[in-house]
Amino acid sequence: MKNTVKVLALLIVIGLAGCASNKDLDAVKALAQQANATADEALRTARNAENTALEAKATADATDNKIERMAKEPKSLRK
């Protein structure tokens, strides 16, 4: 995602270089930086979501294992 934004910004700058003023180029640069920051934030959010999902899976697996052990345990040992 970051590379895509950088390439897009570069192409915009190259395309506008012939007829753009410094003000226009600065605006394009600011837009590209904002897009890059947004992409970085999205990546952080996705990684946090992935970590949360992994923790939930680990909890579910542990619970599943506990239920399986309880089901295999003789009824006379259950309290």
ChimeraX attribute file (.defattr): number of C-alpha atoms within 10 A of each C-alpha:
attribute: neighborCount
match mode: 1-to-1
recipient: residues
	/A:1	12
	/A:2	14
	/A:3	9
	/A:4	10
	/A:5	17
	/A:6	16
	/A:7	13
	/A:8	13
	/A:9	20
	/A:10	15
	/A:11	12
	/A:12	15
	/A:13	17
	/A:14	13
	/A:15	11
	/A:16	14
	/A:17	13
	/A:18	8
	/A:19	9
	/A:20	13
	/A:21	11
	/A:22	10
	/A:23	9
	/A:24	14
	/A:25	16
	/A:26	13
	/A:27	12
	/A:28	17
	/A:29	17
	/A:30	13
	/A:31	14
	/A:32	19
	/A:33	15
	/A:34	13
	/A:35	17
	/A:36	19
	/A:37	13
	/A:38	13
	/A:39	15
	/A:40	14
	/A:41	12
	/A:42	13
	/A:43	14
	/A:44	12
	/A:45	12
	/A:46	12
	/A:47	12
	/A:48	12
	/A:49	12
	/A:50	12
	/A:51	12
	/A:52	12
	/A:53	12
	/A:54	12
	/A:55	12
	/A:56	12
	/A:57	12
	/A:58	12
	/A:59	12
	/A:60	12
	/A:61	12
	/A:62	12
	/A:63	12
	/A:64	12
	/A:65	12
	/A:66	11
	/A:67	12
	/A:68	11
	/A:69	11
	/A:70	13
	/A:71	11
	/A:72	8
	/A:73	11
	/A:74	9
	/A:75	9
	/A:76	6
	/A:77	7
	/A:78	8
	/A:79	4
